[in-house]
Amino acid sequence: MNGGQTAINGFLLQVITAILDMLDRDDWNMLELEPIAKNAAENTEKVDIRITTENGTQEVTQVKHSRNPIGLPECKKWAAELKLSYNADNYRLVLLGIPATTLAGRKDLDGVEIVLGSADVGLNLEFLSHRIGRWYEK
């Protein structure tokens, strides 16, 4: 897969993650993909999704995907960078791919919620379609 295809898959996985967040939560007021900094103090370079809830709390998410195994050292680095890059109430690192055994069972890494999933775009679209159907039936 070339760089352009990888980037497009990454953006598509971000959109799927954002839509699933919207369907899974009732408390969100605003959801932004690739948010733009509101002032000079904000650094949104590492933030892929920013959710602002009805009560004003902010959650930022970075989505990482890889066809190679995702290891603990990389995750620790990404989690630290995310926390340092933006002042939020909650932090999430969504890892789409094959997690190393050192990540098995981890739900948190230094105050950053860890969410594991598949990097298969087709599988994610199928799951999203199913979730939209369940949401619509509510």
QUICORDA-V770517 format. One line per field, one symbol per residue. phi: phi as a letter, one per 30 degrees, with the letter a starting at -180 (. if undefined). psi: psi as a letter, one per 30 degrees, with the letter a starting at -180 (. if undefined). burial: 1 if it has 9 or more other ideal C-beta (glycine too) atoms within 8 Angstrom, else 0. A space follows every 50 residues. Layout:
phi = ???
psi = ???
burial = ???
//
This chain:
phi = .dedddddedddddddddddedddcccdcbbbchdcddadddbcecccbb ccdecjdcbcbcccbadceccdeddddddddddddadbdbbbbccclcdd ddceidcbbhicdcbcadcdddddddddeddddddddd
psi = kleeeeeeeeeeeeeeeeeeeeefkfgkekkkkhkkkflffkjgefkekk kklegflkkkkkkkkkflkjleeeeeeeeeeeeffkjlekkkjjjjajkl fffkfkfkjhgkkkkkakgjeeeeeeeeeeeeeeeef.
burial = 00000100110111111111111000010010101000000101011111 11100001111111110001100111011111101101011111111111 00100000100111000010100110110011000000
//
